[in-house]
């Protein structure tokens, strides 16, 4: 936790990412330069935290996020969620709605809402689904790591407990979404779908024509910092 003024900015990383990633570090620099409080951490099985990644599910990672927010934030936070962290940010906002820690704003980067169902299970051939059901895990080759990513039956089944599409999604605060249009992992139309479901909240959507999933180029980082600064300025 970096101490500072204003609403604390809370980083919620992506699936198998960590708090030392490029965007998380860039926000730490922004927070230092602007005297803002900033909180980042690793979910269980991620980065510097203990545990086997494959032993955790979304419920565990949402629990980690809520525990950190409730124990470290003294005022409504600005949640910045990347990929899976975008889903977790929205789930956390739903849990905190109406409490003293109801988020003051959300910045979502390629938010992977319902990804375990819509972007994994629904896209898998029957052979991979059968492997997951019969063996409990499928080792998916990763574009971001030399090690494969375990996709477990527990992850898929637990994800179904947290699905958000299908009804209105209420963040209860302003939302700014950053989405690359060349994102192979979270198609940009998913961001449009999310905007449509956030019908009761003020939402800004920035589509980056040449942007990929990471959105970590210098121009992308500048957009992220500007988005966080804009949302945080109202707190």
RAMOQUI-V981297 format. One record per pair of residues at least 24 apart in sequence whose ideal C-beta (glycine too) atoms are under 7 Angstrom apart, sorted by the first residue. I is the first residue (numbers start at 1). J is the second residue. D is the distance in whole Angstrom. If there is no record, write none. Layout:
i->I j->J d->D
i->I j->J d->D
//
This chain:
i->1 j->39 d->5
i->1 j->72 d->5
i->2 j->28 d->7
i->2 j->31 d->6
i->2 j->32 d->7
i->2 j->37 d->6
i->2 j->38 d->4
i->3 j->37 d->6
i->4 j->31 d->6
i->4 j->35 d->5
i->4 j->36 d->4
i->4 j->37 d->4
i->4 j->38 d->7
i->5 j->35 d->5
i->5 j->36 d->7
i->5 j->37 d->7
i->6 j->36 d->5
i->6 j->37 d->7
i->6 j->232 d->6
i->6 j->235 d->6
i->7 j->75 d->6
i->7 j->76 d->6
i->7 j->77 d->6
i->7 j->78 d->5
i->7 j->104 d->5
i->7 j->232 d->6
i->7 j->235 d->4
i->8 j->37 d->4
i->8 j->38 d->7
i->8 j->39 d->5
i->8 j->73 d->5
i->8 j->77 d->5
i->9 j->36 d->6
i->9 j->37 d->7
i->9 j->38 d->5
i->9 j->78 d->5
i->9 j->80 d->6
i->9 j->228 d->6
i->9 j->232 d->6
i->10 j->39 d->5
i->10 j->69 d->6
i->10 j->77 d->5
i->10 j->78 d->7
i->10 j->79 d->5
i->10 j->80 d->7
i->11 j->39 d->7
i->11 j->40 d->4
i->11 j->80 d->5
i->12 j->65 d->6
i->12 j->79 d->6
i->12 j->80 d->7
i->12 j->81 d->4
i->12 j->82 d->7
i->12 j->85 d->3
i->12 j->88 d->5
i->12 j->89 d->5
i->13 j->46 d->7
i->13 j->82 d->6
i->13 j->85 d->5
i->14 j->82 d->5
i->14 j->83 d->3
i->14 j->84 d->5
i->14 j->85 d->5
i->15 j->83 d->6
i->15 j->84 d->4
i->16 j->46 d->7
i->16 j->53 d->6
i->16 j->149 d->6
i->17 j->46 d->7
i->17 j->82 d->7
i->18 j->42 d->5
i->18 j->46 d->5
i->18 j->47 d->3
i->19 j->47 d->6
i->20 j->47 d->7
i->22 j->216 d->4
i->23 j->82 d->6
i->23 j->109 d->7
i->23 j->216 d->6
i->23 j->221 d->7
i->23 j->224 d->6
i->26 j->221 d->5
i->26 j->224 d->7
i->26 j->225 d->7
i->27 j->80 d->6
i->27 j->228 d->6
i->30 j->225 d->5
i->30 j->228 d->7
i->36 j->232 d->6
i->39 j->68 d->6
i->39 j->72 d->5
i->39 j->73 d->7
i->41 j->68 d->5
i->53 j->150 d->7
i->54 j->137 d->6
i->54 j->150 d->4
i->54 j->152 d->5
i->57 j->154 d->5
i->57 j->155 d->5
i->57 j->158 d->4
i->58 j->116 d->7
i->58 j->158 d->6
i->58 j->159 d->5
i->58 j->162 d->6
i->59 j->158 d->5
i->59 j->161 d->7
i->61 j->88 d->6
i->62 j->88 d->5
i->62 j->91 d->5
i->62 j->92 d->7
i->65 j->92 d->5
i->66 j->92 d->6
i->66 j->95 d->6
i->69 j->101 d->6
i->70 j->101 d->7
i->73 j->101 d->6
i->76 j->101 d->6
i->76 j->102 d->6
i->76 j->103 d->6
i->76 j->104 d->4
i->76 j->235 d->7
i->77 j->101 d->7
i->77 j->103 d->6
i->77 j->104 d->7
i->78 j->103 d->7
i->78 j->104 d->6
i->78 j->105 d->5
i->78 j->107 d->7
i->78 j->228 d->7
i->78 j->231 d->5
i->78 j->232 d->5
i->78 j->235 d->6
i->79 j->103 d->5
i->79 j->106 d->5
i->80 j->107 d->5
i->80 j->228 d->6
i->81 j->106 d->7
i->81 j->108 d->5
i->81 j->111 d->6
i->82 j->109 d->4
i->82 j->110 d->7
i->83 j->109 d->7
i->83 j->110 d->5
i->83 j->112 d->5
i->83 j->186 d->7
i->84 j->112 d->5
i->84 j->115 d->6
i->86 j->110 d->7
i->86 j->111 d->3
i->86 j->112 d->6
i->86 j->113 d->7
i->87 j->111 d->6
i->87 j->112 d->6
i->87 j->113 d->5
i->87 j->115 d->7
i->90 j->164 d->6
i->90 j->169 d->6
i->90 j->171 d->6
i->91 j->162 d->6
i->93 j->171 d->5
i->93 j->172 d->6
i->93 j->173 d->7
i->94 j->170 d->7
i->97 j->170 d->7
i->97 j->172 d->5
i->102 j->172 d->6
i->103 j->173 d->5
i->104 j->173 d->6
i->104 j->235 d->4
i->105 j->173 d->5
i->105 j->174 d->5
i->105 j->231 d->4
i->105 j->232 d->7
i->105 j->234 d->7
i->105 j->235 d->7
i->106 j->171 d->5
i->106 j->173 d->6
i->106 j->175 d->5
i->107 j->176 d->5
i->107 j->227 d->5
i->107 j->228 d->5
i->107 j->231 d->6
i->108 j->175 d->7
i->108 j->177 d->5
i->109 j->178 d->5
i->109 j->215 d->6
i->109 j->224 d->7
i->110 j->179 d->6
i->110 j->180 d->6
i->110 j->183 d->6
i->110 j->186 d->5
i->110 j->213 d->6
i->110 j->215 d->6
i->111 j->177 d->6
i->111 j->191 d->7
i->111 j->194 d->6
i->112 j->186 d->5
i->113 j->164 d->5
i->113 j->165 d->7
i->113 j->190 d->7
i->113 j->194 d->6
i->114 j->163 d->5
i->114 j->164 d->6
i->114 j->165 d->5
i->116 j->155 d->6
i->116 j->156 d->5
i->116 j->159 d->3
i->117 j->159 d->6
i->117 j->160 d->6
i->117 j->163 d->6
i->119 j->186 d->7
i->120 j->151 d->6
i->120 j->156 d->7
i->121 j->156 d->5
i->132 j->156 d->6
i->165 j->193 d->7
i->165 j->197 d->6
i->168 j->197 d->6
i->168 j->199 d->6
i->168 j->200 d->6
i->169 j->197 d->4
i->169 j->198 d->5
i->170 j->200 d->6
i->170 j->201 d->7
i->171 j->198 d->6
i->171 j->201 d->5
i->172 j->201 d->7
i->173 j->201 d->7
i->174 j->201 d->7
i->174 j->202 d->5
i->174 j->231 d->6
i->174 j->234 d->7
i->175 j->201 d->6
i->175 j->203 d->5
i->176 j->204 d->5
i->176 j->227 d->5
i->176 j->230 d->7
i->176 j->231 d->6
i->177 j->203 d->7
i->177 j->205 d->5
i->177 j->206 d->7
i->178 j->206 d->5
i->178 j->208 d->7
i->178 j->215 d->6
i->178 j->223 d->6
i->178 j->224 d->6
i->178 j->227 d->6
i->179 j->205 d->7
i->179 j->207 d->6
i->179 j->208 d->7
i->180 j->208 d->5
i->180 j->211 d->3
i->180 j->212 d->5
i->180 j->213 d->6
i->180 j->215 d->5
i->181 j->207 d->6
i->181 j->208 d->6
i->181 j->209 d->5
i->181 j->211 d->6
i->182 j->210 d->6
i->182 j->211 d->6
i->182 j->212 d->5
i->183 j->211 d->7
i->183 j->212 d->6
i->183 j->213 d->4
i->184 j->213 d->6
i->185 j->213 d->4
i->186 j->213 d->6
//
